[in-house]
Amino acid sequence: MAKITGKCWVASDYVMAYDIIIQRFWTAPIDKAENAKWVMAGVSPEFNRENGFIEGGYTFIVAAHNFAGGGKSIEHVVAGLMGAGIQAVFADSFSRLQFRNAINYGLPFITSKNIAKGCQTGDELVWDTDEGTVMNLRTGEVFHSVPVAPFVAEVAASGGLMNFVRHKIANGTIHELN
Amino acid sequence: MTITEKIMARNSGRDKVVPGQLVWVDVHSIMTMDYLGEQCFKQFRSLGLNEVFDKDRVICVSDHLVPPPTEQFATMLNRWRDIVKAHDITYFYDLGRQGIAHQIMVEQGHVLPGKVSIGTDSHANTYGAVGAVGNAIGVTDAAVAMATGKCWLRVPESVKFVIKGQWQPYVMAKDLSLHIMGMMHWNGHLIYKTLEFTGEAIEALDMAGRMTLCNMTVDLGAKNGIVAPDQTTEAYLKGVAKGEWEMIASDPDAHYDAIYEVDVTNVGPTVALPDKLDDTVPVEKVVGRKFNKAFVGTCTNGRVEDFAVMAEILKGKQIHRDVNMIIVPASQTVYLEAMKRGYLQTLVEAGAAVDTPSCAACAGIHTGVAGDGDIVLSAGNRNMKGRMGSKNAQIYLTSPAVVAASAIRGEITDPRETGTY
């Protein structure tokens, strides 16, 4: 049983991938620590400086609809959030492209309806990863989430898709992917 | 099953799949390009492997950064070339033989009906035009597919668009795309879904139009867009297809989450207002608005058919002195064909500048970007603030026909009025 406690940053609807990683970093190498320095720079003026988001010390992001949307497939988005210490993102819905990248990196993107309505930036949340619940310590309100698919959990437990595949190659089961 | 479900079932060795299921599918081709490709190969190598699963089916294209505008990008391209050559990749479309990756994948026959193809760029949805499942993926997925020939996919719920009626003069697939964008809303409730386009107006559409339509499904938030293969598809693929293909169609009893009908007879030239893709209006609502830059190119609207319409409108005319127009053929093949047919001559005579086939200004990181105060009338695919460069520029999105007609007056113009001025 795992419980993770930390501070959340609450986003509005439609936080776009191209604002999480701004244009001039699209062609940079994918690197968690490097991508984290300017992550979220386009989302809010307060983050538009080096380490602007990291310094907030957030563990979770809470969002509403279509988090990380707008149609960019670059992995810098997820790498940058992880590098900034984000351990999970809770939202009503996610963009498909970044939902996929998050699964491949083992960063939980957890679908939880209406959670943004019950949280404010700076609230302490407790995420019970086994129960799939999120409690807001300020209000006591508990939010439920859509269970994570077994494959997604397996990839996360491996530390991401690359490691998942590495293990399969090492133990000779790579041809069994189905 | 729907066509997308059938393709996922067949390419994962199953008789049946259902929406929501996660399956590993065999990938027919994998595309990667200049600014992410080196990282794909490095990740692939980190698996302890040296040879990709099939050298003929990992397709490498230089498109975002060619010719390099900066020393930094020139160096990046050199590393990219070295790593592609080190892996002895059969199909490397580098500067001189280049094009926008999605155009290359379709025109060179690397995507085929009934197969799954993936690419490390969001507009890989374009591949649905030939009846393939085309999906955008990240570097990690590309590396895994290079190693295994496989990719995990979630079987999406299907939504059907039945497009009826007759196309009106100067109304293009782009107008339908923007019309649907306005109707369904940008990245709205079509997230994760597959969009299947059917009906008489789709059957009447050429491959260029089908590519435009499927291309922009990613901007609706959808997983993929698809048009079932027909005679138009087969005629297009003959002589270019790299491999066998299978004609697949949805079963008559296939399940759809929703079915929408659009009568294209009632769709006119359409414009998306600056900043939001779904803020679309019929051109009549914005006639007379001034702009100073015009841009026609991209994986959405940089094809021969697009330049044909423009040349027809601009023949013997002059682009307004206050408008700078850049046109960018989507590939060298498109460039040559548009040249042979005289379209480029007509457009250059009218005062347009022709740029080298590439993504150009579309992603705001290459040539022809927008500066402060610019108002751009673009036939590209995205118009959010800063997309083409400055955050202080405005981008209107529309069809090549609207761009051409408007460029003459220097203000937004209904192309159906062409010939009356």
Interface residues (C-beta under 8 A of the other chain):
Chain A: Y14 M16 Y18 Q23 W26 T27 P29 I30 G42 N66 G69 G70 G71 K72 S73 I74 E75 S93 F94 S95 R96 L97 R100 N101 N104 Y105 A149 F151 V152 G160 L161 M162 V165 R166 I169 I174 L177 N178
Chain B: S12 G13 L22 V23 W24 Y35 L36 Q39 Q43 S46 L47 G48 L49 H64 L65 F73 M76 T120 D121 S122 A136 I137 G138 V139 T140 D141 A143 V144 A147 T148 K150 W152 N187 G188 I191 Y192 V218 D219 G221 A222 K223 A363 G364 I365 R382 M384 G386 R387
